[in-house]
């Protein structure tokens, strides 16, 4: 990813570690690379060591011991001085459908959840959190009901992916876990920029937003790789959307859609629209018509999401979802219905609230 006008992360020294390996500079991060940098510098190690270590980490190494081209004495120092992950696993829950939900704690005790989805065709997709909790209060989403902690660092985001990468190859990442990625855009873009090293290409990386304009605008202006953009829309009628998603008050959908449309015109990459189907709330054919008119042809693809119970609403019936889809199909707006995964372990969209469930989870 090429970022223009990139800012230094707050609170860091103005001259971070940059290691040159071949032609690609490696900015400091991962396994808390600030710590790694300090440990390597203290030992007078050559600068290529950081790249060597990162290559192992990104490739799914289980620990420093596996890094056979790093001298043994250095591996021992790193084991003692630099924790291998910024996250500690608290519990892991396994769904009947192969989905795994992991609850981690950051070093300062904030809960973070990530989900691994396994598909029959072999795809492995990780849903990552960008914040501990979420400051937005969308009425249908469980994450908004828990206490907001803080933004996650790029290392903490990447460590969610690497946790699964150590067990099996991962090929998709979606920023659809806890939090609003565009409120933490520096760390999100930094982490997304590192994903190709772990085996996930930009085309297979999706960042989802409620339409938080400052972050969205930066994404559109700065990101030059084909990372996919998804917009949580949920109601085309502004007054209903305001009820469901208070963010509408601040950043109206019409402005957000204009930015998304401009993004499509520039890149020809369609923006995904996420629309959670709530019975009797936003699922009528006339509301589908309103959505079709708001989107227009070309720029968007719609993903209808069956509501995952969070105690607030009833989910739409299959017939209502089909009728809604028919209206969009007629308007020639590509529409799919999202496959629900991991509901039995509360790992589905909107269910991440850092509450470990008894019965189907275990502490490793
Ligand atoms: N804050 C960002 C990233 C989270 S993505 C965003 O909202 O886009 C999580 C997705 O799951 C969003 O589209 C969200 O609207 C959807 N979602 C939230 N609660 C849900 C629920 N109970 N059932 C189904 N989808 C839900």
Boltz pocket constraint, residues with backbone or C-beta under 6 A from the ligand:
constraints:
  - pocket:
      binder: B
      contacts: [[A, 140], [A, 141], [A, 142], [A, 175], [A, 176], [A, 177], [A, 178], [A, 179], [A, 180], [A, 181], [A, 208], [A, 209], [A, 210], [A, 230], [A, 231], [A, 232], [A, 274], [A, 275], [A, 276], [A, 305], [A, 306], [A, 307], [A, 308], [A, 309], [A, 310], [A, 349], [A, 350], [A, 351]]
      max_distance: 6.0
